[in-house]
Amino acid sequence: MLVKKSLLLVSLALFIGGFVQAQDFKYIGAAKCKMCHNKPNKGEQYNKWMEGPHSKAMNSLSNEESMEYAKANGIADPTKEPSCLKCHATAGHAPENLQAGIKVDEGVSCESCHGPGSVYKNMAIMKSREKSLENGLILPTKELCESCHNKDNPFYKPFDFEAAYAKIAHPDPTLD
């Protein structure tokens, strides 16, 4: 009887552990990130993002050059075109069932570069890089950036990852 109970408990633990491990992280939107990442002593990451090109990525789909490209390529509205949105809006490439608070008009927001934040947003998790990574945090890489900044982009310009990364850097001075 004790062996059966032990086996049942181990099986239950493995099942629950597998379920938790298999959960999909959800995209929560920049407004949730702003709550903690906009304090001057922490580096004002949200404001730096707002001032940079990624927060304005959707605007570039409405400029004259984009509209001419769209017209020449049979695209009625580039701000609604999936092939454009996949790089100009985090919500444009996030699966619908994982969109918990993200909006297309945010453009390329925090979670495009750092992964869906539904789990790692918790302060107890965010205090640990290891726990954050285990819970969905992504650290941007050249490959991640080049998933949009590449020759498939009709407006491609040579991309220097190191220079681009330096321009948008937004470190937290309270972390080592």
C-alpha positions, 0 to 999 in steps of 0.5 A, spaced: 500 500 500 505 504 501 509 503 495 502 504 491 501 511 494 508 513 493 508 511 486 501 515 485 505 521 489 511 521 484 506 520 478 502 526 480 508 530 481 511 528 475 504 530 471 504 537 475 511 538 473 510 537 466 504 541 466 507 547 469 513 546 464 509 545 458 505 552 459 505 557 454 508 564 456 503 570 454 505 577 452 503 582 457 504 588 453 509 594 454 504 598 459 506 592 464 513 592 463 513 600 464 511 599 472 517 597 474 522 599 468 521 606 468 524 608 474 530 613 474 534 609 479 533 603 475 535 606 468 528 608 465 528 602 460 521 604 458 522 611 456 528 609 452 524 604 448 519 610 447 524 614 444 527 609 440 525 606 433 522 600 435 516 603 439 515 607 432 515 601 428 508 601 426 508 609 424 513 607 419 508 602 415 504 609 414 510 613 411 510 615 403 515 610 402 511 604 405 505 606 402 508 606 395 511 599 396 504 597 398 501 599 392 506 596 387 506 590 391 498 589 392 498 590 399 492 594 401 494 597 408 501 595 410 498 596 418 494 590 417 498 586 412 501 580 416 508 580 412 509 587 415 506 586 422 511 580 423 517 585 424 513 591 425 509 589 431 510 584 437 503 582 436 504 581 429 508 575 430 505 573 437 500 567 437 493 570 438 492 565 444 498 568 447 496 575 447 494 577 454 495 584 453 499 586 448 497 591 442 499 592 435 500 599 436 505 598 441 510 596 435 516 592 436 515 592 444 519 589 450 517 582 449 519 582 441 526 582 444 525 579 451 520 574 450 513 574 453 513 576 460 507 573 463 511 569 468 518 572 469 514 579 470 514 577 477 519 581 482 521 575 485 523 572 479 526 578 476 531 579 481 534 572 479 537 572 472 537 565 472 530 564 474 528 569 469 531 565 464 527 559 466 521 563 466 521 566 459 526 571 459 530 572 452 536 576 452 537 579 445 542 576 440 544 578 433 540 572 430 534 574 434 535 581 431 536 579 424 530 575 424 527 582 422 533 586 420 535 582 414 535 582 406 528 579 406 526 586 408 524 590 402 527 596 406 533 593 408 540 597 410 546 593 412 545 591 419 551 592 424 548 588 430 554 591 435 552 598 433 545 597 433 545 594 440 549 600 443 544 605 440 538 601 443 541 599 450 537 600 456 541 597 462 539 597 469 544 600 473 542 596 479 544 590 476 551 587 475 
